[in-house]
Amino acid sequence: MTSRVVASTDGTKIAVHESGNTDGPTIVAVHGFPDSHHVWDGVAAELGDRFRVVSYDVRGAGDSDKPRGRRAYQQEHLTADLVAVLDAVSPDEPVHLLGHDWGSLQSWDAVSD
Protein backbone atom coordinates (compact mmCIF):
# COMPACT_ATOMS: atom_id res chain seq x y z
CA MET A 1 0.00 0.00 0.00
CA THR A 2 1.19 3.49 -0.78
CA SER A 3 -0.03 6.63 0.92
CA ARG A 4 0.02 10.31 0.07
CA VAL A 5 -1.65 13.54 1.10
CA VAL A 6 -3.92 15.56 -1.17
CA ALA A 7 -4.96 19.13 -0.32
CA SER A 8 -8.60 20.04 -0.73
CA THR A 9 -9.70 23.46 -1.96
CA ASP A 10 -9.80 24.88 1.58
CA GLY A 11 -6.35 23.49 2.42
CA THR A 12 -7.59 20.50 4.41
CA LYS A 13 -5.13 17.64 4.00
CA ILE A 14 -6.72 14.35 2.92
CA ALA A 15 -4.83 11.07 3.46
CA VAL A 16 -5.09 8.86 0.36
CA HIS A 17 -4.15 5.17 0.33
CA GLU A 18 -3.63 3.08 -2.81
CA SER A 19 -3.17 -0.65 -3.30
CA GLY A 20 -3.74 -3.36 -5.85
CA ASN A 21 -3.06 -3.59 -9.56
CA THR A 22 -1.60 -0.26 -10.66
CA ASP A 23 -2.48 -1.07 -14.28
CA GLY A 24 -6.09 -2.03 -13.53
CA PRO A 25 -9.20 0.13 -13.54
CA THR A 26 -9.42 2.43 -10.52
CA ILE A 27 -11.94 2.06 -7.71
CA VAL A 28 -12.23 4.99 -5.29
CA ALA A 29 -13.80 3.94 -2.00
CA VAL A 30 -15.35 6.43 0.43
CA HIS A 31 -15.98 5.27 4.00
CA GLY A 32 -18.71 6.24 6.43
CA PHE A 33 -18.76 7.55 9.97
CA PRO A 34 -16.94 6.86 12.27
CA ASP A 35 -14.76 4.61 10.11
CA SER A 36 -11.46 5.22 8.35
CA HIS A 37 -9.97 3.92 5.10
CA HIS A 38 -9.32 0.62 6.90
CA VAL A 39 -12.99 -0.34 6.46
CA TRP A 40 -12.01 -1.10 2.83
CA ASP A 41 -9.00 -3.35 3.60
CA GLY A 42 -10.94 -6.57 2.95
CA VAL A 43 -12.40 -5.22 -0.29
CA ALA A 44 -8.95 -4.12 -1.44
CA ALA A 45 -7.56 -7.57 -0.71
CA GLU A 46 -10.34 -9.26 -2.71
CA LEU A 47 -10.20 -6.90 -5.71
CA GLY A 48 -6.54 -5.91 -5.72
CA ASP A 49 -5.47 -8.45 -8.34
CA ARG A 50 -7.77 -6.80 -10.93
CA PHE A 51 -8.25 -3.24 -9.71
CA ARG A 52 -6.27 -0.31 -8.39
CA VAL A 53 -8.07 0.38 -5.11
CA VAL A 54 -7.93 3.90 -3.71
CA SER A 55 -9.41 4.70 -0.32
CA TYR A 56 -9.08 7.88 1.64
CA ASP A 57 -9.74 9.11 5.13
CA VAL A 58 -12.53 11.67 4.88
CA ARG A 59 -11.92 14.92 6.72
CA GLY A 60 -12.21 14.39 10.44
CA ALA A 61 -11.20 10.72 10.28
CA GLY A 62 -8.05 8.62 10.28
CA ASP A 63 -4.92 10.38 9.06
CA SER A 64 -6.73 13.30 7.40
CA ASP A 65 -6.99 16.75 8.95
CA LYS A 66 -9.69 17.30 11.53
CA PRO A 67 -10.98 20.85 11.02
CA ARG A 68 -12.80 22.49 13.89
CA GLY A 69 -16.41 23.57 13.68
CA ARG A 70 -19.43 22.08 11.95
CA ARG A 71 -19.17 24.39 8.96
CA ALA A 72 -15.98 22.62 7.86
CA TYR A 73 -18.03 19.43 7.34
CA GLN A 74 -20.73 20.83 5.08
CA GLN A 75 -21.41 18.90 1.90
CA GLU A 76 -19.61 21.42 -0.31
CA HIS A 77 -16.35 20.64 1.50
CA LEU A 78 -16.90 16.88 1.39
CA THR A 79 -17.56 17.09 -2.35
CA ALA A 80 -14.44 19.23 -2.85
CA ASP A 81 -12.42 16.61 -0.97
CA LEU A 82 -13.67 13.83 -3.24
CA VAL A 83 -12.96 15.90 -6.35
CA ALA A 84 -9.43 16.65 -5.09
CA VAL A 85 -8.80 12.93 -4.58
CA LEU A 86 -10.20 12.08 -8.02
CA ASP A 87 -8.07 14.77 -9.66
CA ALA A 88 -4.98 13.44 -7.88
CA VAL A 89 -5.43 9.72 -8.54
CA SER A 90 -7.15 9.61 -11.92
CA PRO A 91 -7.16 13.00 -13.64
CA ASP A 92 -7.72 11.65 -17.14
CA GLU A 93 -9.66 8.41 -16.67
CA PRO A 94 -13.05 7.58 -15.16
CA VAL A 95 -13.19 5.62 -11.91
CA HIS A 96 -15.57 3.25 -10.20
CA LEU A 97 -16.93 4.93 -7.08
CA LEU A 98 -17.75 2.82 -4.03
CA GLY A 99 -19.41 4.28 -0.94
CA HIS A 100 -20.44 2.98 2.46
CA ASP A 101 -22.77 4.64 4.97
CA TRP A 102 -22.09 8.41 5.05
CA GLY A 103 -19.53 7.89 2.29
CA SER A 104 -22.30 6.88 -0.09
CA LEU A 105 -24.19 10.09 0.69
CA GLN A 106 -21.09 12.19 0.08
CA SER A 107 -20.48 10.42 -3.22
CA TRP A 108 -24.09 10.58 -4.38
CA ASP A 109 -24.21 14.33 -3.90
CA ALA A 110 -20.92 14.77 -5.73
CA VAL A 111 -21.88 12.74 -8.79
CA SER A 112 -25.43 14.05 -9.05
CA ASP A 113 -24.40 17.72 -8.94
N, C-alpha and C positions, 0 to 999 in steps of 0.2 A: 504494500500500500504506500502511496505517496501522498503527501499533504502539502498544501500551500494556503496562503491567505489572499483573499480577494477583497478589495475595498468597494463598498456600496457607494451610492451617490452622496450620502451624507457623511461618508468617512468611516462608517462602522465596518470593522474588519470581520470578514466571514471566513471561517475555517472550512476548507474544501478538501475532501479525501477521495482519492481515485484508486481503483484496483481493477483487476481483470485483464481482458484482452485489449491491449492498446490499439489494435487494428480493427476491432469489432465496432458495431454500432454502439452509440452512447446512450446509457440510461442515466437520468438524473433523478435521484430519490430525495424526497423532502419529508422529513420526519414530523411527528406531532409533538404535543406537549404532554409531559415534561421530558420527553426523550432527547437523545442526541443521535448523531450519525450512526452510532453503534447498533441502533435498532435494525439497520439494514445489513449487518455483518453476515447473517445467514443467507439472505437473498444474494449478496455479492458472491458468496462462496458457491452457491448453486448456479449462478449465471455467468460467473467470471470467465469460464472457458470460451464463451461465445460473445460476451458483451464487455464493453468498458463501462464499469459501474462507478458513477460519481455520486457521492452523498456529501451533504454539508450540514454543519451545525447552524441552525437558524439563529438569528440574533437572540441573545438571552440564554442560549444553551451551549453546552459543551465548551469547545475551545474558541467560540466566537465571542466578540465583544458583547457586553451586557449593559446597554445604555440605560440610563436612569429615566424614570417617568413613563407614564402610559403612552404619551404621544409618540414616543420613539417606536412603538409597536403597532402603529396604525397600518392598515392594509397597504397603503401607498409605499411604505418603507419595506414591508415584506415582499411586495412585488418587485421593487427596485433591487432588493437583495437577490432574488431569483434571477432577474435579468442580468445582473452583474456576474453571477455564477455561469449562466449560459454563455454570455459573451466571452468569458475567460476560458471555458472548457470546450466550447464548440461554436466558434464565431461564424463558421461558414457552412455548417451542416445541421440538419434537424436532429432532434434528440427524442427519445422516448421519455416521458415524464411519469414518475411514479410517486404517489402521495399517500400518506397514512395520517388519519386523524386530522389534526389542525393543518398538517402539511398538505392534505388534499384540498382544504379550503383555500389556503394560500395559492396553490397552483391553479385551481379552478378560476379564481378571480384574475390571475395573471394571464391565462390563456383566453379568457372570454372577454377581455378588455379590448 
